[in-house]
């Protein structure tokens, strides 16, 4: 279990880090298993859709990255056979770390 200080450092890192920039994701198009990468804006958000195939199985995969207008990564999802699963969610990560800090401080 992480200490209160370690949790606070981890929370500070999440708050300060913008995540992988959209232009870095676009560079993946040169990889052999990537078929398409789309960047677009919708509802004040920047969306990156990446279509590729699994290196081992050849199964088609889609990754979706959602950013705010300041290019801060808010959420990333993986979509396989039409089923979406969240890989990372900034809001959920911040809430989880905040809760862990509160619980750890209550114990001390």
C-alpha positions in Angstrom: 0.0 0.0 0.0 1.3 3.4 -0.9 1.9 6.1 1.7 -0.1 9.3 1.8 2.9 11.2 0.4 3.3 8.7 -2.4 -0.4 9.0 -3.3 -0.2 12.8 -3.3 2.8 12.6 -5.6 0.9 10.3 -7.9 -2.1 12.6 -7.9 0.1 15.6 -8.6 1.6 13.7 -11.6 -1.8 12.9 -13.0 -2.9 16.6 -12.6 0.3 18.0 -14.2 0.7 15.5 -17.0 -1.3 16.2 -20.2 -0.8 12.6 -21.5 0.4 11.5 -24.9 -0.1 14.3 -27.4 -2.4 13.6 -30.4 0.4 14.2 -32.9 2.4 11.4 -31.4 -0.4 9.0 -31.9 -0.7 10.0 -35.5 3.0 8.9 -36.0 1.8 5.3 -35.5 0.4 5.2 -39.0 3.9 4.2 -40.2 3.7 1.0 -38.2 2.9 -2.1 -40.3 -0.2 -3.1 -38.3 -1.9 0.3 -38.4 -4.5 0.8 -41.1 -6.0 4.2 -40.4 -5.7 7.1 -37.9 -8.4 9.8 -37.8 -8.1 13.1 -35.9 -11.2 15.3 -35.6 -13.1 17.7 -33.3 -16.5 17.1 -31.8 -18.3 19.0 -29.0 -15.1 21.0 -28.0 -13.1 17.8 -27.8 -10.3 16.4 -30.0 -10.8 12.8 -30.9 -8.2 10.3 -32.2 -9.5 7.1 -33.7 -6.8 4.5 -34.5 -7.5 1.3 -36.4 -5.0 -1.5 -36.4 -4.6 -5.3 -36.2 -3.3 -7.3 -33.3 0.3 -8.3 -34.1 -0.3 -11.9 -33.0 -3.9 -12.7 -33.9 -4.5 -10.3 -36.8 -7.8 -9.3 -35.0 -9.0 -5.8 -35.8 -8.7 -3.3 -33.0 -9.8 0.3 -32.5 -8.4 2.7 -30.0 -10.1 6.0 -29.2 -8.4 8.8 -27.4 -10.4 11.9 -26.2 -8.8 15.2 -25.4 -10.0 18.6 -24.3 -9.3 21.7 -26.4 -6.0 22.1 -24.6 -4.9 18.7 -25.7 -5.1 17.1 -22.2 -5.9 13.4 -22.5 -9.3 12.8 -20.8 -10.0 9.2 -21.7 -8.7 6.3 -23.8 -10.7 3.3 -24.9 -10.1 0.0 -26.7 -12.8 -1.3 -29.0 -12.8 -5.0 -30.0 -15.7 -6.5 -32.0 -17.8 -3.5 -31.1 -17.3 -3.8 -27.4 -15.6 -0.8 -25.7 -13.5 -0.9 -22.6 -12.0 2.1 -20.9 -8.2 1.8 -20.7 -7.7 5.1 -18.8 -10.0 7.9 -17.5 -8.5 11.0 -16.0 -11.6 11.9 -14.0 -11.8 8.3 -12.5 -8.1 8.2 -11.8 -8.2 11.6 -10.0 -11.3 10.5 -8.0 -9.7 7.1 -7.1 -6.4 8.7 -5.9 -8.3 11.4 -3.9 -10.4 8.7 -2.2 -7.3 6.7 -1.4 -5.6 9.8 0.1 -8.6 10.5 2.2 -8.8 6.9 3.5 -5.1 6.8 4.2 -5.2 10.1 6.1 -8.2 8.9 8.2 -6.0 5.9 9.3 -3.1 8.1 10.4 
